[in-house]
Amino acid sequence: MINPWVIAAMIPAMVILMVHFAIGPFGHPTRLHWHMRWRAWPMTFKAPLLTLSVILLAAGTSHALGLWLWPEGN
């Protein structure tokens, strides 16, 4: 069974990476201020968020591909 919470957690994780790399809508000149504000944050705050985002995206992708499934409850 695919857990919808794992899939839903991928959305904010991808938003964090998109802001970090200034891609997608955050790379557009009208929204580039989000990326510039992100760059001003200290790395001690950004590093755990980026690490967590990568882990969540890897877990969600492997979960969606069926490499691991959520245990069925009885």
CHARMM internal coordinates of N, CA and C (Angstrom, degrees):
IC EDIT
DIST 1 N 1 CA 1.4524
DIST 1 CA 1 C 1.5252
ANGL 1 N 1 CA 1 C 108.88
DIST 1 C 2 N 1.3127
ANGL 1 CA 1 C 2 N 116.22
DIHE 1 N 1 CA 1 C 2 N 131.16
DIST 2 N 2 CA 1.4664
ANGL 1 C 2 N 2 CA 120.89
DIHE 1 CA 1 C 2 N 2 CA 178.53
DIST 2 CA 2 C 1.5168
ANGL 2 N 2 CA 2 C 108.69
DIHE 1 C 2 N 2 CA 2 C -83.43
DIST 2 C 3 N 1.3242
ANGL 2 CA 2 C 3 N 115.49
DIHE 2 N 2 CA 2 C 3 N 128.17
DIST 3 N 3 CA 1.4525
ANGL 2 C 3 N 3 CA 121.78
DIHE 2 CA 2 C 3 N 3 CA -179.19
DIST 3 CA 3 C 1.5307
ANGL 3 N 3 CA 3 C 109.08
DIHE 2 C 3 N 3 CA 3 C -82.62
DIST 3 C 4 N 1.3259
ANGL 3 CA 3 C 4 N 118.45
DIHE 3 N 3 CA 3 C 4 N 119.74
DIST 4 N 4 CA 1.4694
ANGL 3 C 4 N 4 CA 119.83
DIHE 3 CA 3 C 4 N 4 CA -178.73
DIST 4 CA 4 C 1.5252
ANGL 4 N 4 CA 4 C 113.03
DIHE 3 C 4 N 4 CA 4 C -67.31
DIST 4 C 5 N 1.3303
ANGL 4 CA 4 C 5 N 118.47
DIHE 4 N 4 CA 4 C 5 N -23.14
DIST 5 N 5 CA 1.4678
ANGL 4 C 5 N 5 CA 120.49
DIHE 4 CA 4 C 5 N 5 CA 178.86
DIST 5 CA 5 C 1.5253
ANGL 5 N 5 CA 5 C 111.47
DIHE 4 C 5 N 5 CA 5 C -69.12
DIST 5 C 6 N 1.3171
ANGL 5 CA 5 C 6 N 116.92
DIHE 5 N 5 CA 5 C 6 N -34.08
DIST 6 N 6 CA 1.4617
ANGL 5 C 6 N 6 CA 120.24
DIHE 5 CA 5 C 6 N 6 CA 177.64
DIST 6 CA 6 C 1.5245
ANGL 6 N 6 CA 6 C 109.40
DIHE 5 C 6 N 6 CA 6 C -66.89
DIST 6 C 7 N 1.3096
ANGL 6 CA 6 C 7 N 116.02
DIHE 6 N 6 CA 6 C 7 N -43.37
DIST 7 N 7 CA 1.4665
ANGL 6 C 7 N 7 CA 120.26
DIHE 6 CA 6 C 7 N 7 CA 179.55
DIST 7 CA 7 C 1.5344
ANGL 7 N 7 CA 7 C 110.31
DIHE 6 C 7 N 7 CA 7 C -67.38
DIST 7 C 8 N 1.3307
ANGL 7 CA 7 C 8 N 117.34
DIHE 7 N 7 CA 7 C 8 N -40.93
DIST 8 N 8 CA 1.4652
ANGL 7 C 8 N 8 CA 120.68
DIHE 7 CA 7 C 8 N 8 CA 179.65
DIST 8 CA 8 C 1.5249
ANGL 8 N 8 CA 8 C 111.73
DIHE 7 C 8 N 8 CA 8 C -66.55
DIST 8 C 9 N 1.3137
ANGL 8 CA 8 C 9 N 118.27
DIHE 8 N 8 CA 8 C 9 N -30.81
DIST 9 N 9 CA 1.4687
ANGL 8 C 9 N 9 CA 121.40
DIHE 8 CA 8 C 9 N 9 CA 178.76
DIST 9 CA 9 C 1.5204
ANGL 9 N 9 CA 9 C 111.82
DIHE 8 C 9 N 9 CA 9 C -68.61
DIST 9 C 10 N 1.3317
ANGL 9 CA 9 C 10 N 116.58
DIHE 9 N 9 CA 9 C 10 N -18.87
DIST 10 N 10 CA 1.4592
ANGL 9 C 10 N 10 CA 119.80
DIHE 9 CA 9 C 10 N 10 CA 179.75
DIST 10 CA 10 C 1.5351
ANGL 10 N 10 CA 10 C 112.11
DIHE 9 C 10 N 10 CA 10 C -70.49
DIST 10 C 11 N 1.3125
ANGL 10 CA 10 C 11 N 117.89
DIHE 10 N 10 CA 10 C 11 N -25.36
DIST 11 N 11 CA 1.4700
ANGL 10 C 11 N 11 CA 120.71
DIHE 10 CA 10 C 11 N 11 CA -176.97
DIST 11 CA 11 C 1.5279
ANGL 11 N 11 CA 11 C 111.63
DIHE 10 C 11 N 11 CA 11 C -65.81
DIST 11 C 12 N 1.3451
ANGL 11 CA 11 C 12 N 119.85
DIHE 11 N 11 CA 11 C 12 N -55.65
DIST 12 N 12 CA 1.4680
ANGL 11 C 12 N 12 CA 117.61
DIHE 11 CA 11 C 12 N 12 CA 178.04
DIST 12 CA 12 C 1.5297
ANGL 12 N 12 CA 12 C 113.01
DIHE 11 C 12 N 12 CA 12 C -66.08
DIST 12 C 13 N 1.3460
ANGL 12 CA 12 C 13 N 117.07
DIHE 12 N 12 CA 12 C 13 N -28.93
DIST 13 N 13 CA 1.4620
ANGL 12 C 13 N 13 CA 119.47
DIHE 12 CA 12 C 13 N 13 CA 177.30
DIST 13 CA 13 C 1.5249
ANGL 13 N 13 CA 13 C 110.38
DIHE 12 C 13 N 13 CA 13 C -64.17
DIST 13 C 14 N 1.3212
ANGL 13 CA 13 C 14 N 117.12
DIHE 13 N 13 CA 13 C 14 N -41.50
DIST 14 N 14 CA 1.4596
ANGL 13 C 14 N 14 CA 120.23
DIHE 13 CA 13 C 14 N 14 CA 178.98
DIST 14 CA 14 C 1.5144
ANGL 14 N 14 CA 14 C 111.11
DIHE 13 C 14 N 14 CA 14 C -70.09
DIST 14 C 15 N 1.3220
ANGL 14 CA 14 C 15 N 117.92
DIHE 14 N 14 CA 14 C 15 N -35.10
DIST 15 N 15 CA 1.4651
ANGL 14 C 15 N 15 CA 120.93
DIHE 14 CA 14 C 15 N 15 CA 177.38
DIST 15 CA 15 C 1.5276
ANGL 15 N 15 CA 15 C 110.14
DIHE 14 C 15 N 15 CA 15 C -62.06
DIST 15 C 16 N 1.3262
ANGL 15 CA 15 C 16 N 117.14
DIHE 15 N 15 CA 15 C 16 N -41.69
DIST 16 N 16 CA 1.4660
ANGL 15 C 16 N 16 CA 120.32
DIHE 15 CA 15 C 16 N 16 CA 178.64
DIST 16 CA 16 C 1.5190
ANGL 16 N 16 CA 16 C 110.83
DIHE 15 C 16 N 16 CA 16 C -61.84
DIST 16 C 17 N 1.3247
ANGL 16 CA 16 C 17 N 117.43
DIHE 16 N 16 CA 16 C 17 N -43.87
DIST 17 N 17 CA 1.4624
ANGL 16 C 17 N 17 CA 119.62
DIHE 16 CA 16 C 17 N 17 CA 178.90
DIST 17 CA 17 C 1.5288
ANGL 17 N 17 CA 17 C 111.93
DIHE 16 C 17 N 17 CA 17 C -68.40
DIST 17 C 18 N 1.3153
ANGL 17 CA 17 C 18 N 117.43
DIHE 17 N 17 CA 17 C 18 N -35.91
DIST 18 N 18 CA 1.4615
ANGL 17 C 18 N 18 CA 120.09
DIHE 17 CA 17 C 18 N 18 CA 178.35
DIST 18 CA 18 C 1.5185
ANGL 18 N 18 CA 18 C 111.14
DIHE 17 C 18 N 18 CA 18 C -66.74
DIST 18 C 19 N 1.3228
ANGL 18 CA 18 C 19 N 117.61
DIHE 18 N 18 CA 18 C 19 N -38.74
DIST 19 N 19 CA 1.4635
ANGL 18 C 19 N 19 CA 120.32
DIHE 18 CA 18 C 19 N 19 CA 176.56
DIST 19 CA 19 C 1.5239
ANGL 19 N 19 CA 19 C 109.79
DIHE 18 C 19 N 19 CA 19 C -67.05
DIST 19 C 20 N 1.3237
ANGL 19 CA 19 C 20 N 117.22
DIHE 19 N 19 CA 19 C 20 N -41.49
DIST 20 N 20 CA 1.4637
ANGL 19 C 20 N 20 CA 121.02
DIHE 19 CA 19 C 20 N 20 CA -178.81
DIST 20 CA 20 C 1.5256
ANGL 20 N 20 CA 20 C 111.82
DIHE 19 C 20 N 20 CA 20 C -61.06
DIST 20 C 21 N 1.3285
ANGL 20 CA 20 C 21 N 116.60
DIHE 20 N 20 CA 20 C 21 N -45.31
DIST 21 N 21 CA 1.4582
ANGL 20 C 21 N 21 CA 120.80
DIHE 20 CA 20 C 21 N 21 CA -177.28
DIST 21 CA 21 C 1.5264
ANGL 21 N 21 CA 21 C 113.50
DIHE 20 C 21 N 21 CA 21 C -92.00
DIST 21 C 22 N 1.3211
ANGL 21 CA 21 C 22 N 117.83
DIHE 21 N 21 CA 21 C 22 N -1.88
DIST 22 N 22 CA 1.4688
ANGL 21 C 22 N 22 CA 123.60
DIHE 21 CA 21 C 22 N 22 CA -179.15
DIST 22 CA 22 C 1.5265
ANGL 22 N 22 CA 22 C 110.70
DIHE 21 C 22 N 22 CA 22 C 54.78
DIST 22 C 23 N 1.3257
ANGL 22 CA 22 C 23 N 115.11
DIHE 22 N 22 CA 22 C 23 N 51.58
DIST 23 N 23 CA 1.4668
ANGL 22 C 23 N 23 CA 120.35
DIHE 22 CA 22 C 23 N 23 CA 177.32
DIST 23 CA 23 C 1.5202
ANGL 23 N 23 CA 23 C 109.21
DIHE 22 C 23 N 23 CA 23 C -116.15
DIST 23 C 24 N 1.3106
ANGL 23 CA 23 C 24 N 115.25
DIHE 23 N 23 CA 23 C 24 N 167.49
DIST 24 N 24 CA 1.4627
ANGL 23 C 24 N 24 CA 119.94
DIHE 23 CA 23 C 24 N 24 CA -179.31
DIST 24 CA 24 C 1.5162
ANGL 24 N 24 CA 24 C 110.37
DIHE 23 C 24 N 24 CA 24 C 67.57
DIST 24 C 25 N 1.3062
ANGL 24 CA 24 C 25 N 117.01
DIHE 24 N 24 CA 24 C 25 N -141.14
DIST 25 N 25 CA 1.4697
ANGL 24 C 25 N 25 CA 119.05
DIHE 24 CA 24 C 25 N 25 CA -178.04
DIST 25 CA 25 C 1.5280
ANGL 25 N 25 CA 25 C 112.66
DIHE 24 C 25 N 25 CA 25 C -67.47
DIST 25 C 26 N 1.3365
ANGL 25 CA 25 C 26 N 117.51
DIHE 25 N 25 CA 25 C 26 N -21.93
DIST 26 N 26 CA 1.4650
ANGL 25 C 26 N 26 CA 120.24
DIHE 25 CA 25 C 26 N 26 CA -178.31
DIST 26 CA 26 C 1.5226
ANGL 26 N 26 CA 26 C 112.23
DIHE 25 C 26 N 26 CA 26 C -80.70
DIST 26 C 27 N 1.3060
ANGL 26 CA 26 C 27 N 117.77
DIHE 26 N 26 CA 26 C 27 N -7.46
DIST 27 N 27 CA 1.4515
ANGL 26 C 27 N 27 CA 121.36
DIHE 26 CA 26 C 27 N 27 CA 175.54
DIST 27 CA 27 C 1.5159
ANGL 27 N 27 CA 27 C 112.51
DIHE 26 C 27 N 27 CA 27 C -93.03
DIST 27 C 28 N 1.3130
ANGL 27 CA 27 C 28 N 117.28
DIHE 27 N 27 CA 27 C 28 N -8.45
DIST 28 N 28 CA 1.4601
ANGL 27 C 28 N 28 CA 121.35
DIHE 27 CA 27 C 28 N 28 CA 178.38
DIST 28 CA 28 C 1.5263
ANGL 28 N 28 CA 28 C 109.21
DIHE 27 C 28 N 28 CA 28 C -71.31
DIST 28 C 29 N 1.3288
ANGL 28 CA 28 C 29 N 117.95
DIHE 28 N 28 CA 28 C 29 N 141.54
DIST 29 N 29 CA 1.4715
ANGL 28 C 29 N 29 CA 119.68
DIHE 28 CA 28 C 29 N 29 CA -177.53
DIST 29 CA 29 C 1.5265
ANGL 29 N 29 CA 29 C 114.94
DIHE 28 C 29 N 29 CA 29 C -55.39
DIST 29 C 30 N 1.3328
ANGL 29 CA 29 C 30 N 118.09
DIHE 29 N 29 CA 29 C 30 N -28.74
DIST 30 N 30 CA 1.4663
ANGL 29 C 30 N 30 CA 119.02
DIHE 29 CA 29 C 30 N 30 CA 179.72
DIST 30 CA 30 C 1.5227
ANGL 30 N 30 CA 30 C 112.59
DIHE 29 C 30 N 30 CA 30 C -76.07
DIST 30 C 31 N 1.3433
ANGL 30 CA 30 C 31 N 117.39
DIHE 30 N 30 CA 30 C 31 N -16.90
DIST 31 N 31 CA 1.4643
ANGL 30 C 31 N 31 CA 120.43
DIHE 30 CA 30 C 31 N 31 CA -179.16
DIST 31 CA 31 C 1.5226
ANGL 31 N 31 CA 31 C 112.10
DIHE 30 C 31 N 31 CA 31 C -120.38
DIST 31 C 32 N 1.3080
ANGL 31 CA 31 C 32 N 117.32
DIHE 31 N 31 CA 31 C 32 N 11.34
DIST 32 N 32 CA 1.4557
ANGL 31 C 32 N 32 CA 121.00
DIHE 31 CA 31 C 32 N 32 CA -179.29
DIST 32 CA 32 C 1.5261
ANGL 32 N 32 CA 32 C 112.15
DIHE 31 C 32 N 32 CA 32 C -67.09
DIST 32 C 33 N 1.3330
ANGL 32 CA 32 C 33 N 117.28
DIHE 32 N 32 CA 32 C 33 N -19.47
DIST 33 N 33 CA 1.4571
ANGL 32 C 33 N 33 CA 120.01
DIHE 32 CA 32 C 33 N 33 CA 178.97
DIST 33 CA 33 C 1.5261
ANGL 33 N 33 CA 33 C 111.51
DIHE 32 C 33 N 33 CA 33 C -63.32
DIST 33 C 34 N 1.3329
ANGL 33 CA 33 C 34 N 118.92
DIHE 33 N 33 CA 33 C 34 N -25.94
DIST 34 N 34 CA 1.4687
ANGL 33 C 34 N 34 CA 121.56
DIHE 33 CA 33 C 34 N 34 CA 176.07
DIST 34 CA 34 C 1.5204
ANGL 34 N 34 CA 34 C 109.78
DIHE 33 C 34 N 34 CA 34 C -64.14
DIST 34 C 35 N 1.3385
ANGL 34 CA 34 C 35 N 116.35
DIHE 34 N 34 CA 34 C 35 N -44.85
DIST 35 N 35 CA 1.4620
ANGL 34 C 35 N 35 CA 121.50
DIHE 34 CA 34 C 35 N 35 CA 179.54
DIST 35 CA 35 C 1.5283
ANGL 35 N 35 CA 35 C 110.69
DIHE 34 C 35 N 35 CA 35 C -65.47
DIST 35 C 36 N 1.3159
ANGL 35 CA 35 C 36 N 116.33
DIHE 35 N 35 CA 35 C 36 N -41.94
DIST 36 N 36 CA 1.4646
ANGL 35 C 36 N 36 CA 119.51
DIHE 35 CA 35 C 36 N 36 CA -178.85
DIST 36 CA 36 C 1.5269
ANGL 36 N 36 CA 36 C 110.68
DIHE 35 C 36 N 36 CA 36 C -66.56
DIST 36 C 37 N 1.3098
ANGL 36 CA 36 C 37 N 117.82
DIHE 36 N 36 CA 36 C 37 N -36.69
DIST 37 N 37 CA 1.4657
ANGL 36 C 37 N 37 CA 121.15
DIHE 36 CA 36 C 37 N 37 CA 176.60
DIST 37 CA 37 C 1.5291
ANGL 37 N 37 CA 37 C 109.93
DIHE 36 C 37 N 37 CA 37 C -67.35
DIST 37 C 38 N 1.3238
ANGL 37 CA 37 C 38 N 117.08
DIHE 37 N 37 CA 37 C 38 N -38.81
DIST 38 N 38 CA 1.4645
ANGL 37 C 38 N 38 CA 121.47
DIHE 37 CA 37 C 38 N 38 CA 177.82
DIST 38 CA 38 C 1.5279
ANGL 38 N 38 CA 38 C 110.59
DIHE 37 C 38 N 38 CA 38 C -62.38
DIST 38 C 39 N 1.3301
ANGL 38 CA 38 C 39 N 116.62
DIHE 38 N 38 CA 38 C 39 N -40.75
DIST 39 N 39 CA 1.4671
ANGL 38 C 39 N 39 CA 120.45
DIHE 38 CA 38 C 39 N 39 CA -179.60
DIST 39 CA 39 C 1.5146
ANGL 39 N 39 CA 39 C 112.39
DIHE 38 C 39 N 39 CA 39 C -64.51
DIST 39 C 40 N 1.3261
ANGL 39 CA 39 C 40 N 117.65
DIHE 39 N 39 CA 39 C 40 N -25.30
DIST 40 N 40 CA 1.4599
ANGL 39 C 40 N 40 CA 121.59
DIHE 39 CA 39 C 40 N 40 CA -178.91
DIST 40 CA 40 C 1.5281
ANGL 40 N 40 CA 40 C 112.21
DIHE 39 C 40 N 40 CA 40 C -78.80
DIST 40 C 41 N 1.3346
ANGL 40 CA 40 C 41 N 118.08
DIHE 40 N 40 CA 40 C 41 N -16.00
DIST 41 N 41 CA 1.4609
ANGL 40 C 41 N 41 CA 120.86
DIHE 40 CA 40 C 41 N 41 CA 179.99
DIST 41 CA 41 C 1.5218
ANGL 41 N 41 CA 41 C 109.88
DIHE 40 C 41 N 41 CA 41 C -70.47
DIST 41 C 42 N 1.3198
ANGL 41 CA 41 C 42 N 118.09
DIHE 41 N 41 CA 41 C 42 N 150.16
DIST 42 N 42 CA 1.4738
ANGL 41 C 42 N 42 CA 120.24
DIHE 41 CA 41 C 42 N 42 CA 179.09
DIST 42 CA 42 C 1.5282
ANGL 42 N 42 CA 42 C 111.30
DIHE 41 C 42 N 42 CA 42 C -68.65
DIST 42 C 43 N 1.3224
ANGL 42 CA 42 C 43 N 115.53
DIHE 42 N 42 CA 42 C 43 N 147.86
DIST 43 N 43 CA 1.4631
ANGL 42 C 43 N 43 CA 120.86
DIHE 42 CA 42 C 43 N 43 CA -177.68
DIST 43 CA 43 C 1.5313
ANGL 43 N 43 CA 43 C 111.67
DIHE 42 C 43 N 43 CA 43 C -65.53
DIST 43 C 44 N 1.3290
ANGL 43 CA 43 C 44 N 117.27
DIHE 43 N 43 CA 43 C 44 N -24.53
DIST 44 N 44 CA 1.4686
ANGL 43 C 44 N 44 CA 119.54
DIHE 43 CA 43 C 44 N 44 CA 178.15
DIST 44 CA 44 C 1.5291
ANGL 44 N 44 CA 44 C 111.19
DIHE 43 C 44 N 44 CA 44 C -65.93
DIST 44 C 45 N 1.3129
ANGL 44 CA 44 C 45 N 117.52
DIHE 44 N 44 CA 44 C 45 N -22.26
DIST 45 N 45 CA 1.4594
ANGL 44 C 45 N 45 CA 122.00
DIHE 44 CA 44 C 45 N 45 CA 176.70
DIST 45 CA 45 C 1.5304
ANGL 45 N 45 CA 45 C 111.13
DIHE 44 C 45 N 45 CA 45 C -92.14
DIST 45 C 46 N 1.3342
ANGL 45 CA 45 C 46 N 116.46
DIHE 45 N 45 CA 45 C 46 N -37.58
DIST 46 N 46 CA 1.4568
ANGL 45 C 46 N 46 CA 120.66
DIHE 45 CA 45 C 46 N 46 CA -176.29
DIST 46 CA 46 C 1.5261
ANGL 46 N 46 CA 46 C 113.00
DIHE 45 C 46 N 46 CA 46 C -74.72
DIST 46 C 47 N 1.3258
ANGL 46 CA 46 C 47 N 117.62
DIHE 46 N 46 CA 46 C 47 N -38.99
DIST 47 N 47 CA 1.4693
ANGL 46 C 47 N 47 CA 120.93
DIHE 46 CA 46 C 47 N 47 CA -174.32
DIST 47 CA 47 C 1.5275
ANGL 47 N 47 CA 47 C 112.75
DIHE 46 C 47 N 47 CA 47 C -59.26
DIST 47 C 48 N 1.3427
ANGL 47 CA 47 C 48 N 119.61
DIHE 47 N 47 CA 47 C 48 N -47.49
DIST 48 N 48 CA 1.4767
ANGL 47 C 48 N 48 CA 117.49
DIHE 47 CA 47 C 48 N 48 CA 177.82
DIST 48 CA 48 C 1.5229
ANGL 48 N 48 CA 48 C 113.16
DIHE 47 C 48 N 48 CA 48 C -64.65
DIST 48 C 49 N 1.3334
ANGL 48 CA 48 C 49 N 117.53
DIHE 48 N 48 CA 48 C 49 N -35.41
DIST 49 N 49 CA 1.4663
ANGL 48 C 49 N 49 CA 120.04
DIHE 48 CA 48 C 49 N 49 CA 178.30
DIST 49 CA 49 C 1.5253
ANGL 49 N 49 CA 49 C 111.17
DIHE 48 C 49 N 49 CA 49 C -66.04
DIST 49 C 50 N 1.3236
ANGL 49 CA 49 C 50 N 116.90
DIHE 49 N 49 CA 49 C 50 N -41.49
DIST 50 N 50 CA 1.4650
ANGL 49 C 50 N 50 CA 120.02
DIHE 49 CA 49 C 50 N 50 CA 178.85
DIST 50 CA 50 C 1.5240
ANGL 50 N 50 CA 50 C 111.00
DIHE 49 C 50 N 50 CA 50 C -67.56
DIST 50 C 51 N 1.3244
ANGL 50 CA 50 C 51 N 116.99
DIHE 50 N 50 CA 50 C 51 N -40.26
DIST 51 N 51 CA 1.4622
ANGL 50 C 51 N 51 CA 120.65
DIHE 50 CA 50 C 51 N 51 CA 178.55
DIST 51 CA 51 C 1.5278
ANGL 51 N 51 CA 51 C 110.62
DIHE 50 C 51 N 51 CA 51 C -63.50
DIST 51 C 52 N 1.3130
ANGL 51 CA 51 C 52 N 116.21
DIHE 51 N 51 CA 51 C 52 N -46.55
DIST 52 N 52 CA 1.4576
ANGL 51 C 52 N 52 CA 120.55
DIHE 51 CA 51 C 52 N 52 CA 178.47
DIST 52 CA 52 C 1.5310
ANGL 52 N 52 CA 52 C 111.32
DIHE 51 C 52 N 52 CA 52 C -62.14
DIST 52 C 53 N 1.3286
ANGL 52 CA 52 C 53 N 116.68
DIHE 52 N 52 CA 52 C 53 N -38.55
DIST 53 N 53 CA 1.4660
ANGL 52 C 53 N 53 CA 120.63
DIHE 52 CA 52 C 53 N 53 CA 179.09
DIST 53 CA 53 C 1.5199
ANGL 53 N 53 CA 53 C 111.32
DIHE 52 C 53 N 53 CA 53 C -63.19
DIST 53 C 54 N 1.3091
ANGL 53 CA 53 C 54 N 117.09
DIHE 53 N 53 CA 53 C 54 N -44.66
DIST 54 N 54 CA 1.4682
ANGL 53 C 54 N 54 CA 120.69
DIHE 53 CA 53 C 54 N 54 CA 179.96
DIST 54 CA 54 C 1.5289
ANGL 54 N 54 CA 54 C 110.39
DIHE 53 C 54 N 54 CA 54 C -64.80
DIST 54 C 55 N 1.3371
ANGL 54 CA 54 C 55 N 116.77
DIHE 54 N 54 CA 54 C 55 N -42.21
DIST 55 N 55 CA 1.4641
ANGL 54 C 55 N 55 CA 120.00
DIHE 54 CA 54 C 55 N 55 CA 178.82
DIST 55 CA 55 C 1.5274
ANGL 55 N 55 CA 55 C 110.74
DIHE 54 C 55 N 55 CA 55 C -63.53
DIST 55 C 56 N 1.3328
ANGL 55 CA 55 C 56 N 117.17
DIHE 55 N 55 CA 55 C 56 N -44.06
DIST 56 N 56 CA 1.4648
ANGL 55 C 56 N 56 CA 120.17
DIHE 55 CA 55 C 56 N 56 CA 179.19
DIST 56 CA 56 C 1.5203
ANGL 56 N 56 CA 56 C 112.11
DIHE 55 C 56 N 56 CA 56 C -63.76
DIST 56 C 57 N 1.3186
ANGL 56 CA 56 C 57 N 117.20
DIHE 56 N 56 CA 56 C 57 N -40.69
DIST 57 N 57 CA 1.4639
ANGL 56 C 57 N 57 CA 119.25
DIHE 56 CA 56 C 57 N 57 CA 179.44
DIST 57 CA 57 C 1.5214
ANGL 57 N 57 CA 57 C 111.49
DIHE 56 C 57 N 57 CA 57 C -67.87
DIST 57 C 58 N 1.3242
ANGL 57 CA 57 C 58 N 117.33
DIHE 57 N 57 CA 57 C 58 N -38.91
DIST 58 N 58 CA 1.4650
ANGL 57 C 58 N 58 CA 119.91
DIHE 57 CA 57 C 58 N 58 CA 177.60
DIST 58 CA 58 C 1.5313
ANGL 58 N 58 CA 58 C 110.59
DIHE 57 C 58 N 58 CA 58 C -66.41
DIST 58 C 59 N 1.3305
ANGL 58 CA 58 C 59 N 116.48
DIHE 58 N 58 CA 58 C 59 N -43.16
DIST 59 N 59 CA 1.4651
ANGL 58 C 59 N 59 CA 119.70
DIHE 58 CA 58 C 59 N 59 CA 179.25
DIST 59 CA 59 C 1.5249
ANGL 59 N 59 CA 59 C 111.18
DIHE 58 C 59 N 59 CA 59 C -65.67
DIST 59 C 60 N 1.3240
ANGL 59 CA 59 C 60 N 116.84
DIHE 59 N 59 CA 59 C 60 N -42.41
DIST 60 N 60 CA 1.4620
ANGL 59 C 60 N 60 CA 120.11
DIHE 59 CA 59 C 60 N 60 CA 179.80
DIST 60 CA 60 C 1.5070
ANGL 60 N 60 CA 60 C 113.18
DIHE 59 C 60 N 60 CA 60 C -65.95
DIST 60 C 61 N 1.3223
ANGL 60 CA 60 C 61 N 116.20
DIHE 60 N 60 CA 60 C 61 N -39.63
DIST 61 N 61 CA 1.4649
ANGL 60 C 61 N 61 CA 119.69
DIHE 60 CA 60 C 61 N 61 CA 178.37
DIST 61 CA 61 C 1.5215
ANGL 61 N 61 CA 61 C 110.91
DIHE 60 C 61 N 61 CA 61 C -65.98
DIST 61 C 62 N 1.3203
ANGL 61 CA 61 C 62 N 116.89
DIHE 61 N 61 CA 61 C 62 N -45.77
DIST 62 N 62 CA 1.4677
ANGL 61 C 62 N 62 CA 118.97
DIHE 61 CA 61 C 62 N 62 CA 179.27
DIST 62 CA 62 C 1.5311
ANGL 62 N 62 CA 62 C 111.25
DIHE 61 C 62 N 62 CA 62 C -65.94
DIST 62 C 63 N 1.3243
ANGL 62 CA 62 C 63 N 116.53
DIHE 62 N 62 CA 62 C 63 N -32.91
DIST 63 N 63 CA 1.4646
ANGL 62 C 63 N 63 CA 120.73
DIHE 62 CA 62 C 63 N 63 CA 177.35
DIST 63 CA 63 C 1.5306
ANGL 63 N 63 CA 63 C 110.70
DIHE 62 C 63 N 63 CA 63 C -68.27
DIST 63 C 64 N 1.3238
ANGL 63 CA 63 C 64 N 116.40
DIHE 63 N 63 CA 63 C 64 N -43.57
DIST 64 N 64 CA 1.4670
ANGL 63 C 64 N 64 CA 120.21
DIHE 63 CA 63 C 64 N 64 CA 179.69
DIST 64 CA 64 C 1.5233
ANGL 64 N 64 CA 64 C 111.81
DIHE 63 C 64 N 64 CA 64 C -67.05
DIST 64 C 65 N 1.3299
ANGL 64 CA 64 C 65 N 116.92
DIHE 64 N 64 CA 64 C 65 N -29.45
DIST 65 N 65 CA 1.4657
ANGL 64 C 65 N 65 CA 120.39
DIHE 64 CA 64 C 65 N 65 CA 178.06
DIST 65 CA 65 C 1.5227
ANGL 65 N 65 CA 65 C 112.25
DIHE 64 C 65 N 65 CA 65 C -80.51
DIST 65 C 66 N 1.3327
ANGL 65 CA 65 C 66 N 116.86
DIHE 65 N 65 CA 65 C 66 N -7.38
DIST 66 N 66 CA 1.4540
ANGL 65 C 66 N 66 CA 120.40
DIHE 65 CA 65 C 66 N 66 CA 177.24
DIST 66 CA 66 C 1.5137
ANGL 66 N 66 CA 66 C 114.58
DIHE 65 C 66 N 66 CA 66 C 87.86
DIST 66 C 67 N 1.3323
ANGL 66 CA 66 C 67 N 117.71
DIHE 66 N 66 CA 66 C 67 N 14.39
DIST 67 N 67 CA 1.4561
ANGL 66 C 67 N 67 CA 119.68
DIHE 66 CA 66 C 67 N 67 CA 179.23
DIST 67 CA 67 C 1.5295
ANGL 67 N 67 CA 67 C 111.83
DIHE 66 C 67 N 67 CA 67 C -70.97
DIST 67 C 68 N 1.3215
ANGL 67 CA 67 C 68 N 116.81
DIHE 67 N 67 CA 67 C 68 N -25.71
DIST 68 N 68 CA 1.4639
ANGL 67 C 68 N 68 CA 122.05
DIHE 67 CA 67 C 68 N 68 CA 172.20
DIST 68 CA 68 C 1.5141
ANGL 68 N 68 CA 68 C 107.69
DIHE 67 C 68 N 68 CA 68 C -148.46
DIST 68 C 69 N 1.2926
ANGL 68 CA 68 C 69 N 115.68
DIHE 68 N 68 CA 68 C 69 N 145.64
DIST 69 N 69 CA 1.4609
ANGL 68 C 69 N 69 CA 120.89
DIHE 68 CA 68 C 69 N 69 CA -177.83
DIST 69 CA 69 C 1.5165
ANGL 69 N 69 CA 69 C 109.62
DIHE 68 C 69 N 69 CA 69 C -125.19
DIST 69 C 70 N 1.3200
ANGL 69 CA 69 C 70 N 115.96
DIHE 69 N 69 CA 69 C 70 N 154.15
DIST 70 N 70 CA 1.4496
ANGL 69 C 70 N 70 CA 122.30
DIHE 69 CA 69 C 70 N 70 CA 177.67
DIST 70 CA 70 C 1.5244
ANGL 70 N 70 CA 70 C 108.45
DIHE 69 C 70 N 70 CA 70 C -72.70
DIST 70 C 71 N 1.3183
ANGL 70 CA 70 C 71 N 118.76
DIHE 70 N 70 CA 70 C 71 N 135.62
DIST 71 N 71 CA 1.4684
ANGL 70 C 71 N 71 CA 119.26
DIHE 70 CA 70 C 71 N 71 CA -178.95
DIST 71 CA 71 C 1.5359
ANGL 71 N 71 CA 71 C 111.93
DIHE 70 C 71 N 71 CA 71 C -64.53
DIST 71 C 72 N 1.2986
ANGL 71 CA 71 C 72 N 115.00
DIHE 71 N 71 CA 71 C 72 N 140.47
DIST 72 N 72 CA 1.4611
ANGL 71 C 72 N 72 CA 121.16
DIHE 71 CA 71 C 72 N 72 CA 178.47
DIST 72 CA 72 C 1.5307
ANGL 72 N 72 CA 72 C 109.51
DIHE 71 C 72 N 72 CA 72 C -74.84
DIST 72 C 73 N 1.3189
ANGL 72 CA 72 C 73 N 116.90
DIHE 72 N 72 CA 72 C 73 N 133.27
DIST 73 N 73 CA 1.4691
ANGL 72 C 73 N 73 CA 120.50
DIHE 72 CA 72 C 73 N 73 CA 176.38
DIST 73 CA 73 C 1.5237
ANGL 73 N 73 CA 73 C 110.29
DIHE 72 C 73 N 73 CA 73 C -90.72
DIST 73 C 74 N 1.3066
ANGL 73 CA 73 C 74 N 116.80
DIHE 73 N 73 CA 73 C 74 N 143.54
DIST 74 N 74 CA 1.4824
ANGL 73 C 74 N 74 CA 120.19
DIHE 73 CA 73 C 74 N 74 CA 179.77
DIST 74 CA 74 C 1.4835
ANGL 74 N 74 CA 74 C 110.62
DIHE 73 C 74 N 74 CA 74 C -99.29
END
COOR INIT
IC SEED 1 N 1 CA 1 C
IC BUILD
